[in-house]
Amino acid sequence: MKVTPPGHDERFEKKTSTNGKHFFNLKATNGQIIDTCEMYESTFGCDNGIASVKTNAPKATVED
């Protein structure tokens, strides 16, 4: 089982689409949605996607 790293949990909004797939929105500090992830078959996959963003996003470069 993969454990989600701590940090900014309130910025990840988990949702279920009308076709039953799972996804999340990433929100900025002002509440604006800044990213919507791919669709996952399970909540486990969605949770792993959130964990990946938390782990890898701090190391990402920003392009303007």
PDB file of N, H, CA, C and O in Angstrom:
ATOM      1  N   MET A   1       0.846  -1.187   0.000  1.00  0.00           N
ATOM      2  CA  MET A   1       0.000   0.000   0.000  1.00  0.00           C
ATOM      3  C   MET A   1       0.879   1.234   0.000  1.00  0.00           C
ATOM      4  O   MET A   1       1.817   1.332   0.791  1.00  0.00           O
ATOM      5  N   LYS A   2       0.587   2.164  -0.870  1.00  0.00           N
ATOM      6  H   LYS A   2      -0.175   2.084  -1.513  1.00  0.00           H
ATOM      7  CA  LYS A   2       1.337   3.413  -0.968  1.00  0.00           C
ATOM      8  C   LYS A   2       0.741   4.430  -0.007  1.00  0.00           C
ATOM      9  O   LYS A   2      -0.478   4.581   0.065  1.00  0.00           O
ATOM     10  N   VAL A   3       1.588   5.120   0.722  1.00  0.00           N
ATOM     11  H   VAL A   3       2.578   4.997   0.663  1.00  0.00           H
ATOM     12  CA  VAL A   3       1.130   6.131   1.672  1.00  0.00           C
ATOM     13  C   VAL A   3       1.294   7.502   1.041  1.00  0.00           C
ATOM     14  O   VAL A   3       2.352   7.818   0.496  1.00  0.00           O
ATOM     15  N   THR A   4       0.247   8.316   1.112  1.00  0.00           N
ATOM     16  H   THR A   4      -0.613   8.059   1.554  1.00  0.00           H
ATOM     17  CA  THR A   4       0.302   9.665   0.554  1.00  0.00           C
ATOM     18  C   THR A   4       1.159  10.556   1.439  1.00  0.00           C
ATOM     19  O   THR A   4       0.910  10.658   2.640  1.00  0.00           O
ATOM     20  N   PRO A   5       2.165  11.201   0.860  1.00  0.00           N
ATOM     21  CA  PRO A   5       2.982  12.121   1.651  1.00  0.00           C
ATOM     22  C   PRO A   5       2.124  13.261   2.193  1.00  0.00           C
ATOM     23  O   PRO A   5       1.152  13.661   1.553  1.00  0.00           O
ATOM     24  N   PRO A   6       2.472  13.783   3.357  1.00  0.00           N
ATOM     25  CA  PRO A   6       1.683  14.876   3.936  1.00  0.00           C
ATOM     26  C   PRO A   6       1.885  16.168   3.160  1.00  0.00           C
ATOM     27  O   PRO A   6       2.857  16.307   2.418  1.00  0.00           O
ATOM     28  N   GLY A   7       0.987  17.090   3.328  1.00  0.00           N
ATOM     29  H   GLY A   7       0.197  16.977   3.931  1.00  0.00           H
ATOM     30  CA  GLY A   7       1.163  18.416   2.769  1.00  0.00           C
ATOM     31  C   GLY A   7       0.070  18.851   1.822  1.00  0.00           C
ATOM     32  O   GLY A   7      -0.168  18.224   0.790  1.00  0.00           O
ATOM     33  N   HIS A   8      -0.585  19.920   2.183  1.00  0.00           N
ATOM     34  H   HIS A   8      -0.392  20.430   3.021  1.00  0.00           H
ATOM     35  CA  HIS A   8      -1.574  20.592   1.342  1.00  0.00           C
ATOM     36  C   HIS A   8      -2.721  19.693   0.897  1.00  0.00           C
ATOM     37  O   HIS A   8      -3.198  19.812  -0.232  1.00  0.00           O
ATOM     38  N   ASP A   9      -3.163  18.806   1.761  1.00  0.00           N
ATOM     39  H   ASP A   9      -2.776  18.710   2.678  1.00  0.00           H
ATOM     40  CA  ASP A   9      -4.281  17.921   1.417  1.00  0.00           C
ATOM     41  C   ASP A   9      -5.525  18.702   0.998  1.00  0.00           C
ATOM     42  O   ASP A   9      -6.303  18.243   0.162  1.00  0.00           O
ATOM     43  N   GLU A  10      -5.704  19.881   1.582  1.00  0.00           N
ATOM     44  H   GLU A  10      -5.071  20.255   2.261  1.00  0.00           H
ATOM     45  CA  GLU A  10      -6.894  20.684   1.296  1.00  0.00           C
ATOM     46  C   GLU A  10      -6.929  21.183  -0.149  1.00  0.00           C
ATOM     47  O   GLU A  10      -7.977  21.628  -0.618  1.00  0.00           O
ATOM     48  N   ARG A  11      -5.820  21.117  -0.850  1.00  0.00           N
ATOM     49  H   ARG A  11      -4.969  20.756  -0.470  1.00  0.00           H
ATOM     50  CA  ARG A  11      -5.770  21.590  -2.246  1.00  0.00           C
ATOM     51  C   ARG A  11      -6.168  20.505  -3.249  1.00  0.00           C
ATOM     52  O   ARG A  11      -6.325  20.793  -4.436  1.00  0.00           O
ATOM     53  N   PHE A  12      -6.329  19.290  -2.797  1.00  0.00           N
ATOM     54  H   PHE A  12      -6.202  19.056  -1.833  1.00  0.00           H
ATOM     55  CA  PHE A  12      -6.705  18.178  -3.673  1.00  0.00           C
ATOM     56  C   PHE A  12      -8.166  17.830  -3.428  1.00  0.00           C
ATOM     57  O   PHE A  12      -8.544  17.424  -2.329  1.00  0.00           O
ATOM     58  N   GLU A  13      -8.977  17.993  -4.456  1.00  0.00           N
ATOM     59  H   GLU A  13      -8.670  18.323  -5.349  1.00  0.00           H
ATOM     60  CA  GLU A  13     -10.401  17.719  -4.359  1.00  0.00           C
ATOM     61  C   GLU A  13     -10.704  16.461  -5.168  1.00  0.00           C
ATOM     62  O   GLU A  13     -10.686  16.482  -6.398  1.00  0.00           O
ATOM     63  N   LYS A  14     -10.983  15.358  -4.455  1.00  0.00           N
ATOM     64  H   LYS A  14     -10.997  15.340  -3.456  1.00  0.00           H
ATOM     65  CA  LYS A  14     -11.281  14.094  -5.135  1.00  0.00           C
ATOM     66  C   LYS A  14     -12.732  14.081  -5.586  1.00  0.00           C
ATOM     67  O   LYS A  14     -13.626  14.531  -4.870  1.00  0.00           O
ATOM     68  N   LYS A  15     -12.952  13.553  -6.796  1.00  0.00           N
ATOM     69  H   LYS A  15     -12.225  13.188  -7.378  1.00  0.00           H
ATOM     70  CA  LYS A  15     -14.290  13.509  -7.363  1.00  0.00           C
ATOM     71  C   LYS A  15     -14.496  12.185  -8.100  1.00  0.00           C
ATOM     72  O   LYS A  15     -13.542  11.461  -8.388  1.00  0.00           O
ATOM     73  N   THR A  16     -15.746  11.890  -8.394  1.00  0.00           N
ATOM     74  H   THR A  16     -16.521  12.478  -8.160  1.00  0.00           H
ATOM     75  CA  THR A  16     -16.103  10.729  -9.208  1.00  0.00           C
ATOM     76  C   THR A  16     -16.913  11.234 -10.388  1.00  0.00           C
ATOM     77  O   THR A  16     -17.872  11.986 -10.213  1.00  0.00           O
ATOM     78  N   SER A  17     -16.531  10.823 -11.587  1.00  0.00           N
ATOM     79  H   SER A  17     -15.752  10.212 -11.729  1.00  0.00           H
ATOM     80  CA  SER A  17     -17.225  11.270 -12.799  1.00  0.00           C
ATOM     81  C   SER A  17     -18.534  10.501 -12.966  1.00  0.00           C
ATOM     82  O   SER A  17     -18.809   9.550 -12.234  1.00  0.00           O
ATOM     83  N   THR A  18     -19.324  10.925 -13.928  1.00  0.00           N
ATOM     84  H   THR A  18     -19.100  11.698 -14.523  1.00  0.00           H
ATOM     85  CA  THR A  18     -20.615  10.269 -14.174  1.00  0.00           C
ATOM     86  C   THR A  18     -20.454   8.836 -14.668  1.00  0.00           C
ATOM     87  O   THR A  18     -21.382   8.033 -14.565  1.00  0.00           O
ATOM     88  N   ASN A  19     -19.259   8.509 -15.212  1.00  0.00           N
ATOM     89  H   ASN A  19     -18.506   9.161 -15.295  1.00  0.00           H
ATOM     90  CA  ASN A  19     -19.029   7.132 -15.664  1.00  0.00           C
ATOM     91  C   ASN A  19     -18.370   6.268 -14.583  1.00  0.00           C
ATOM     92  O   ASN A  19     -17.952   5.142 -14.852  1.00  0.00           O
ATOM     93  N   GLY A  20     -18.279   6.802 -13.358  1.00  0.00           N
ATOM     94  H   GLY A  20     -18.618   7.717 -13.139  1.00  0.00           H
ATOM     95  CA  GLY A  20     -17.778   6.033 -12.231  1.00  0.00           C
ATOM     96  C   GLY A  20     -16.274   6.057 -12.045  1.00  0.00           C
ATOM     97  O   GLY A  20     -15.759   5.420 -11.127  1.00  0.00           O
ATOM     98  N   LYS A  21     -15.555   6.781 -12.901  1.00  0.00           N
ATOM     99  H   LYS A  21     -15.974   7.298 -13.647  1.00  0.00           H
ATOM    100  CA  LYS A  21     -14.098   6.869 -12.755  1.00  0.00           C
ATOM    101  C   LYS A  21     -13.753   7.979 -11.769  1.00  0.00           C
ATOM    102  O   LYS A  21     -14.544   8.891 -11.527  1.00  0.00           O
ATOM    103  N   HIS A  22     -12.564   7.879 -11.213  1.00  0.00           N
ATOM    104  H   HIS A  22     -11.922   7.139 -11.410  1.00  0.00           H
ATOM    105  CA  HIS A  22     -12.135   8.796 -10.170  1.00  0.00           C
ATOM    106  C   HIS A  22     -11.070   9.755 -10.698  1.00  0.00           C
ATOM    107  O   HIS A  22     -10.246   9.393 -11.538  1.00  0.00           O
ATOM    108  N   PHE A  23     -11.109  10.983 -10.186  1.00  0.00           N
ATOM    109  H   PHE A  23     -11.778  11.276  -9.504  1.00  0.00           H
ATOM    110  CA  PHE A  23     -10.120  11.977 -10.575  1.00  0.00           C
ATOM    111  C   PHE A  23     -10.001  13.001  -9.461  1.00  0.00           C
ATOM    112  O   PHE A  23     -10.768  12.978  -8.499  1.00  0.00           O
ATOM    113  N   PHE A  24      -9.034  13.898  -9.599  1.00  0.00           N
ATOM    114  H   PHE A  24      -8.411  13.916 -10.381  1.00  0.00           H
ATOM    115  CA  PHE A  24      -8.917  14.977  -8.628  1.00  0.00           C
ATOM    116  C   PHE A  24      -8.614  16.288  -9.328  1.00  0.00           C
ATOM    117  O   PHE A  24      -8.025  16.323 -10.408  1.00  0.00           O
ATOM    118  N   ASN A  25      -9.034  17.365  -8.680  1.00  0.00           N
ATOM    119  H   ASN A  25      -9.513  17.337  -7.802  1.00  0.00           H
ATOM    120  CA  ASN A  25      -8.683  18.711  -9.092  1.00  0.00           C
ATOM    121  C   ASN A  25      -7.652  19.235  -8.109  1.00  0.00           C
ATOM    122  O   ASN A  25      -7.742  18.979  -6.908  1.00  0.00           O
ATOM    123  N   LEU A  26      -6.687  19.958  -8.614  1.00  0.00           N
ATOM    124  H   LEU A  26      -6.615  20.165  -9.590  1.00  0.00           H
ATOM    125  CA  LEU A  26      -5.699  20.616  -7.776  1.00  0.00           C
ATOM    126  C   LEU A  26      -6.061  22.086  -7.749  1.00  0.00           C
ATOM    127  O   LEU A  26      -6.234  22.709  -8.797  1.00  0.00           O
ATOM    128  N   LYS A  27      -6.176  22.647  -6.545  1.00  0.00           N
ATOM    129  H   LYS A  27      -6.035  22.142  -5.694  1.00  0.00           H
ATOM    130  CA  LYS A  27      -6.597  24.033  -6.403  1.00  0.00           C
ATOM    131  C   LYS A  27      -5.455  24.907  -5.887  1.00  0.00           C
ATOM    132  O   LYS A  27      -4.612  24.468  -5.105  1.00  0.00           O
ATOM    133  N   ALA A  28      -5.456  26.152  -6.351  1.00  0.00           N
ATOM    134  H   ALA A  28      -6.140  26.508  -6.987  1.00  0.00           H
ATOM    135  CA  ALA A  28      -4.503  27.144  -5.856  1.00  0.00           C
ATOM    136  C   ALA A  28      -4.964  27.609  -4.470  1.00  0.00           C
ATOM    137  O   ALA A  28      -6.044  27.244  -4.005  1.00  0.00           O
ATOM    138  N   THR A  29      -4.137  28.408  -3.833  1.00  0.00           N
ATOM    139  H   THR A  29      -3.260  28.704  -4.211  1.00  0.00           H
ATOM    140  CA  THR A  29      -4.496  28.898  -2.488  1.00  0.00           C
ATOM    141  C   THR A  29      -5.767  29.732  -2.504  1.00  0.00           C
ATOM    142  O   THR A  29      -6.442  29.842  -1.480  1.00  0.00           O
ATOM    143  N   ASN A  30      -6.112  30.329  -3.659  1.00  0.00           N
ATOM    144  H   ASN A  30      -5.564  30.240  -4.490  1.00  0.00           H
ATOM    145  CA  ASN A  30      -7.336  31.128  -3.748  1.00  0.00           C
ATOM    146  C   ASN A  30      -8.563  30.281  -4.107  1.00  0.00           C
ATOM    147  O   ASN A  30      -9.657  30.820  -4.275  1.00  0.00           O
ATOM    148  N   GLY A  31      -8.388  28.969  -4.223  1.00  0.00           N
ATOM    149  H   GLY A  31      -7.499  28.531  -4.087  1.00  0.00           H
ATOM    150  CA  GLY A  31      -9.494  28.064  -4.516  1.00  0.00           C
ATOM    151  C   GLY A  31      -9.729  27.799  -5.992  1.00  0.00           C
ATOM    152  O   GLY A  31     -10.575  26.976  -6.341  1.00  0.00           O
ATOM    153  N   GLN A  32      -9.002  28.477  -6.862  1.00  0.00           N
ATOM    154  H   GLN A  32      -8.315  29.146  -6.578  1.00  0.00           H
ATOM    155  CA  GLN A  32      -9.151  28.274  -8.303  1.00  0.00           C
ATOM    156  C   GLN A  32      -8.543  26.935  -8.714  1.00  0.00           C
ATOM    157  O   GLN A  32      -7.447  26.587  -8.274  1.00  0.00           O
ATOM    158  N   ILE A  33      -9.250  26.188  -9.553  1.00  0.00           N
ATOM    159  H   ILE A  33     -10.140  26.470  -9.911  1.00  0.00           H
ATOM    160  CA  ILE A  33      -8.731  24.917 -10.064  1.00  0.00           C
ATOM    161  C   ILE A  33      -7.605  25.219 -11.049  1.00  0.00           C
ATOM    162  O   ILE A  33      -7.795  25.942 -12.027  1.00  0.00           O
ATOM    163  N   ILE A  34      -6.432  24.656 -10.776  1.00  0.00           N
ATOM    164  H   ILE A  34      -6.278  24.069  -9.981  1.00  0.00           H
ATOM    165  CA  ILE A  34      -5.283  24.893 -11.644  1.00  0.00           C
ATOM    166  C   ILE A  34      -4.884  23.645 -12.424  1.00  0.00           C
ATOM    167  O   ILE A  34      -4.063  23.723 -13.338  1.00  0.00           O
ATOM    168  N   ASP A  35      -5.458  22.496 -12.071  1.00  0.00           N
ATOM    169  H   ASP A  35      -6.125  22.433 -11.329  1.00  0.00           H
ATOM    170  CA  ASP A  35      -5.178  21.276 -12.818  1.00  0.00           C
ATOM    171  C   ASP A  35      -6.247  20.240 -12.515  1.00  0.00           C
ATOM    172  O   ASP A  35      -6.764  20.158 -11.401  1.00  0.00           O
ATOM    173  N   THR A  36      -6.566  19.453 -13.530  1.00  0.00           N
ATOM    174  H   THR A  36      -6.147  19.519 -14.435  1.00  0.00           H
ATOM    175  CA  THR A  36      -7.442  18.295 -13.378  1.00  0.00           C
ATOM    176  C   THR A  36      -6.664  17.100 -13.898  1.00  0.00           C
ATOM    177  O   THR A  36      -6.112  17.145 -14.998  1.00  0.00           O
ATOM    178  N   CYS A  37      -6.619  16.054 -13.128  1.00  0.00           N
ATOM    179  H   CYS A  37      -7.067  16.018 -12.235  1.00  0.00           H
ATOM    180  CA  CYS A  37      -5.803  14.892 -13.486  1.00  0.00           C
ATOM    181  C   CYS A  37      -6.526  13.986 -14.475  1.00  0.00           C
ATOM    182  O   CYS A  37      -7.657  14.247 -14.886  1.00  0.00           O
ATOM    183  N   GLU A  38      -5.842  12.927 -14.837  1.00  0.00           N
ATOM    184  H   GLU A  38      -4.924  12.715 -14.503  1.00  0.00           H
ATOM    185  CA  GLU A  38      -6.432  11.886 -15.685  1.00  0.00           C
ATOM    186  C   GLU A  38      -7.488  11.120 -14.895  1.00  0.00           C
ATOM    187  O   GLU A  38      -7.596  11.282 -13.680  1.00  0.00           O
ATOM    188  N   MET A  39      -8.256  10.296 -15.573  1.00  0.00           N
ATOM    189  H   MET A  39      -8.169  10.164 -16.561  1.00  0.00           H
ATOM    190  CA  MET A  39      -9.270   9.464 -14.929  1.00  0.00           C
ATOM    191  C   MET A  39      -8.645   8.161 -14.447  1.00  0.00           C
ATOM    192  O   MET A  39      -7.827   7.556 -15.140  1.00  0.00           O
ATOM    193  N   TYR A  40      -9.038   7.741 -13.256  1.00  0.00           N
ATOM    194  H   TYR A  40      -9.702   8.233 -12.693  1.00  0.00           H
ATOM    195  CA  TYR A  40      -8.542   6.507 -12.654  1.00  0.00           C
ATOM    196  C   TYR A  40      -9.704   5.539 -12.466  1.00  0.00           C
ATOM    197  O   TYR A  40     -10.837   5.952 -12.216  1.00  0.00           O
ATOM    198  N   GLU A  41      -9.414   4.265 -12.587  1.00  0.00           N
ATOM    199  H   GLU A  41      -8.494   3.930 -12.790  1.00  0.00           H
ATOM    200  CA  GLU A  41     -10.426   3.229 -12.409  1.00  0.00           C
ATOM    201  C   GLU A  41     -10.844   3.061 -10.951  1.00  0.00           C
ATOM    202  O   GLU A  41     -11.961   2.626 -10.669  1.00  0.00           O
ATOM    203  N   SER A  42      -9.941   3.407 -10.018  1.00  0.00           N
ATOM    204  H   SER A  42      -9.034   3.759 -10.247  1.00  0.00           H
ATOM    205  CA  SER A  42     -10.223   3.173  -8.593  1.00  0.00           C
ATOM    206  C   SER A  42      -9.790   4.361  -7.752  1.00  0.00           C
ATOM    207  O   SER A  42      -9.017   5.209  -8.197  1.00  0.00           O
ATOM    208  N   THR A  43     -10.302   4.408  -6.529  1.00  0.00           N
ATOM    209  H   THR A  43     -10.931   3.719  -6.168  1.00  0.00           H
ATOM    210  CA  THR A  43      -9.867   5.450  -5.599  1.00  0.00           C
ATOM    211  C   THR A  43      -8.401   5.241  -5.230  1.00  0.00           C
ATOM    212  O   THR A  43      -7.682   6.205  -4.965  1.00  0.00           O
ATOM    213  N   PHE A  44      -7.963   3.996  -5.212  1.00  0.00           N
ATOM    214  H   PHE A  44      -8.547   3.213  -5.427  1.00  0.00           H
ATOM    215  CA  PHE A  44      -6.559   3.686  -4.915  1.00  0.00           C
ATOM    216  C   PHE A  44      -5.650   4.340  -5.958  1.00  0.00           C
ATOM    217  O   PHE A  44      -4.639   4.950  -5.611  1.00  0.00           O
ATOM    218  N   GLY A  45      -6.011   4.211  -7.224  1.00  0.00           N
ATOM    219  H   GLY A  45      -6.832   3.715  -7.507  1.00  0.00           H
ATOM    220  CA  GLY A  45      -5.233   4.839  -8.290  1.00  0.00           C
ATOM    221  C   GLY A  45      -5.226   6.349  -8.164  1.00  0.00           C
ATOM    222  O   GLY A  45      -4.193   6.986  -8.370  1.00  0.00           O
ATOM    223  N   CYS A  46      -6.363   6.924  -7.831  1.00  0.00           N
ATOM    224  H   CYS A  46      -7.203   6.407  -7.664  1.00  0.00           H
ATOM    225  CA  CYS A  46      -6.483   8.364  -7.649  1.00  0.00           C
ATOM    226  C   CYS A  46      -5.597   8.833  -6.488  1.00  0.00           C
ATOM    227  O   CYS A  46      -4.907   9.847  -6.591  1.00  0.00           O
ATOM    228  N   ASP A  47      -5.628   8.091  -5.398  1.00  0.00           N
ATOM    229  H   ASP A  47      -6.189   7.268  -5.314  1.00  0.00           H
ATOM    230  CA  ASP A  47      -4.782   8.423  -4.240  1.00  0.00           C
ATOM    231  C   ASP A  47      -3.303   8.349  -4.603  1.00  0.00           C
ATOM    232  O   ASP A  47      -2.510   9.175  -4.150  1.00  0.00           O
ATOM    233  N   ASN A  48      -2.930   7.375  -5.410  1.00  0.00           N
ATOM    234  H   ASN A  48      -3.574   6.704  -5.779  1.00  0.00           H
ATOM    235  CA  ASN A  48      -1.538   7.270  -5.853  1.00  0.00           C
ATOM    236  C   ASN A  48      -1.161   8.439  -6.761  1.00  0.00           C
ATOM    237  O   ASN A  48      -0.024   8.909  -6.729  1.00  0.00           O
ATOM    238  N   GLY A  49      -2.110   8.909  -7.567  1.00  0.00           N
ATOM    239  H   GLY A  49      -3.034   8.528  -7.593  1.00  0.00           H
ATOM    240  CA  GLY A  49      -1.869  10.083  -8.399  1.00  0.00           C
ATOM    241  C   GLY A  49      -1.613  11.323  -7.558  1.00  0.00           C
ATOM    242  O   GLY A  49      -0.718  12.112  -7.861  1.00  0.00           O
ATOM    243  N   ILE A  50      -2.391  11.491  -6.515  1.00  0.00           N
ATOM    244  H   ILE A  50      -3.118  10.849  -6.269  1.00  0.00           H
ATOM    245  CA  ILE A  50      -2.188  12.618  -5.595  1.00  0.00           C
ATOM    246  C   ILE A  50      -0.823  12.508  -4.935  1.00  0.00           C
ATOM    247  O   ILE A  50      -0.099  13.498  -4.831  1.00  0.00           O
ATOM    248  N   ALA A  51      -0.472  11.312  -4.492  1.00  0.00           N
ATOM    249  H   ALA A  51      -1.060  10.508  -4.576  1.00  0.00           H
ATOM    250  CA  ALA A  51       0.836  11.100  -3.854  1.00  0.00           C
ATOM    251  C   ALA A  51       1.966  11.444  -4.821  1.00  0.00           C
ATOM    252  O   ALA A  51       2.976  12.020  -4.415  1.00  0.00           O
ATOM    253  N   SER A  52       1.804  11.098  -6.080  1.00  0.00           N
ATOM    254  H   SER A  52       0.984  10.630  -6.410  1.00  0.00           H
ATOM    255  CA  SER A  52       2.827  11.390  -7.084  1.00  0.00           C
ATOM    256  C   SER A  52       2.990  12.895  -7.275  1.00  0.00           C
ATOM    257  O   SER A  52       4.112  13.394  -7.365  1.00  0.00           O
ATOM    258  N   VAL A  53       1.879  13.613  -7.336  1.00  0.00           N
ATOM    259  H   VAL A  53       0.968  13.207  -7.263  1.00  0.00           H
ATOM    260  CA  VAL A  53       1.955  15.072  -7.489  1.00  0.00           C
ATOM    261  C   VAL A  53       2.648  15.685  -6.274  1.00  0.00           C
ATOM    262  O   VAL A  53       3.495  16.566  -6.421  1.00  0.00           O
ATOM    263  N   LYS A  54       2.292  15.226  -5.084  1.00  0.00           N
ATOM    264  H   LYS A  54       1.603  14.510  -4.966  1.00  0.00           H
ATOM    265  CA  LYS A  54       2.909  15.767  -3.872  1.00  0.00           C
ATOM    266  C   LYS A  54       4.412  15.500  -3.842  1.00  0.00           C
ATOM    267  O   LYS A  54       5.182  16.329  -3.358  1.00  0.00           O
ATOM    268  N   THR A  55       4.823  14.355  -4.352  1.00  0.00           N
ATOM    269  H   THR A  55       4.196  13.682  -4.745  1.00  0.00           H
ATOM    270  CA  THR A  55       6.237  13.991  -4.347  1.00  0.00           C
ATOM    271  C   THR A  55       7.024  14.689  -5.447  1.00  0.00           C
ATOM    272  O   THR A  55       8.136  15.160  -5.212  1.00  0.00           O
ATOM    273  N   ASN A  56       6.448  14.759  -6.654  1.00  0.00           N
ATOM    274  H   ASN A  56       5.544  14.377  -6.845  1.00  0.00           H
ATOM    275  CA  ASN A  56       7.199  15.240  -7.813  1.00  0.00           C
ATOM    276  C   ASN A  56       7.024  16.724  -8.126  1.00  0.00           C
ATOM    277  O   ASN A  56       7.936  17.340  -8.678  1.00  0.00           O
ATOM    278  N   ALA A  57       5.902  17.302  -7.795  1.00  0.00           N
ATOM    279  H   ALA A  57       5.161  16.802  -7.347  1.00  0.00           H
ATOM    280  CA  ALA A  57       5.654  18.712  -8.148  1.00  0.00           C
ATOM    281  C   ALA A  57       6.657  19.675  -7.517  1.00  0.00           C
ATOM    282  O   ALA A  57       7.066  20.625  -8.184  1.00  0.00           O
ATOM    283  N   PRO A  58       7.069  19.479  -6.273  1.00  0.00           N
ATOM    284  CA  PRO A  58       8.041  20.435  -5.707  1.00  0.00           C
ATOM    285  C   PRO A  58       9.357  20.487  -6.475  1.00  0.00           C
ATOM    286  O   PRO A  58      10.082  21.478  -6.387  1.00  0.00           O
ATOM    287  N   LYS A  59       9.676  19.431  -7.228  1.00  0.00           N
ATOM    288  H   LYS A  59       9.087  18.625  -7.299  1.00  0.00           H
ATOM    289  CA  LYS A  59      10.938  19.373  -7.985  1.00  0.00           C
ATOM    290  C   LYS A  59      10.759  19.854  -9.424  1.00  0.00           C
ATOM    291  O   LYS A  59      11.739  19.976 -10.158  1.00  0.00           O
ATOM    292  N   ALA A  60       9.532  20.124  -9.830  1.00  0.00           N
ATOM    293  H   ALA A  60       8.735  20.025  -9.233  1.00  0.00           H
ATOM    294  CA  ALA A  60       9.246  20.479 -11.226  1.00  0.00           C
ATOM    295  C   ALA A  60       9.687  21.897 -11.543  1.00  0.00           C
ATOM    296  O   ALA A  60       9.705  22.767 -10.673  1.00  0.00           O
ATOM    297  N   THR A  61      10.043  22.117 -12.807  1.00  0.00           N
ATOM    298  H   THR A  61      10.028  21.410 -13.514  1.00  0.00           H
ATOM    299  CA  THR A  61      10.360  23.470 -13.251  1.00  0.00           C
ATOM    300  C   THR A  61       9.080  24.159 -13.673  1.00  0.00           C
ATOM    301  O   THR A  61       8.132  23.515 -14.121  1.00  0.00           O
ATOM    302  N   VAL A  62       9.060  25.458 -13.528  1.00  0.00           N
ATOM    303  H   VAL A  62       9.830  25.982 -13.164  1.00  0.00           H
ATOM    304  CA  VAL A  62       7.892  26.249 -13.887  1.00  0.00           C
ATOM    305  C   VAL A  62       8.186  27.015 -15.161  1.00  0.00           C
ATOM    306  O   VAL A  62       9.203  27.699 -15.276  1.00  0.00           O
ATOM    307  N   GLU A  63       7.266  26.886 -16.127  1.00  0.00           N
ATOM    308  H   GLU A  63       6.439  26.330 -16.034  1.00  0.00           H
ATOM    309  CA  GLU A  63       7.410  27.617 -17.385  1.00  0.00           C
ATOM    310  C   GLU A  63       6.282  28.627 -17.471  1.00  0.00           C
ATOM    311  O   GLU A  63       5.117  28.285 -17.267  1.00  0.00           O
ATOM    312  N   ASP A  64       6.618  29.837 -17.766  1.00  0.00           N
ATOM    313  H   ASP A  64       7.564  30.114 -17.932  1.00  0.00           H
ATOM    314  CA  ASP A  64       5.624  30.912 -17.880  1.00  0.00           C
ATOM    315  C   ASP A  64       5.271  31.189 -19.299  1.00  0.00           C
ATOM    316  O   ASP A  64       4.450  32.064 -19.572  1.00  0.00           O
TER     317      ASP A  64
END
